[in-house]
Amino acid sequence: MNIVAVTACLTGIAHTYLAAESLERHAKAKGIKIKVETQGAIGIENKITLEDIKKADAVILTNNIEIEDVERFEEKYILKVSVKDLVRNPDEVLQKVQDYVNGISS
């Protein structure tokens, strides 16, 4: 499975990066390929390319604030979650994506 994600929070400092790290660590442990773009106080880092999106089975977006350039994900399954969920419950978020990709409805 291949996922792309964008993390962003109101201040664009700690939680943006904590969420990205948590998601990356837990995805790796599950054998999921993931690329996480951060939209923080210093701008966009690790920008997701159109090729990354093309290869992705799903997209995870934080819904705490508006994500820049969100229209690039329109053709993909998008799961919107809070930064708090990505920090505290990354396995639950990843399971929702896995269930979707595997055709399991919740």
PEGI-V231162 format. One record per pair of residues at least 24 apart in sequence whose ideal C-beta (glycine too) atoms are under 7 Angstrom apart, sorted by the first residue. I is the first residue (numbers start at 0). J is the second residue. Records with the same first field share a line. If there is no record, write none. Layout:
BEGIN
I: J + J
END
This chain:
BEGIN
0: 31 + 32 + 56 + 97 + 100
1: 32 + 54 + 55 + 56
2: 26 + 31 + 33 + 55 + 56 + 57 + 59 + 96
3: 34 + 47 + 51 + 52 + 55 + 58
4: 33 + 35 + 58 + 59
5: 36 + 38 + 60 + 61 + 66
6: 35 + 37 + 61 + 82 + 85
7: 38 + 39 + 61 + 63 + 64 + 66
8: 63 + 64 + 82
9: 63 + 64
10: 40
11: 38 + 39 + 40
12: 39 + 40
14: 82 + 86
15: 39 + 82
17: 86
18: 61 + 82 + 85 + 86
21: 85 + 86 + 89
22: 85 + 89
25: 89 + 90 + 93
26: 93
29: 93
31: 93
38: 66 + 67
43: 67
56: 100
57: 96 + 99 + 100
59: 92 + 96
61: 85
END
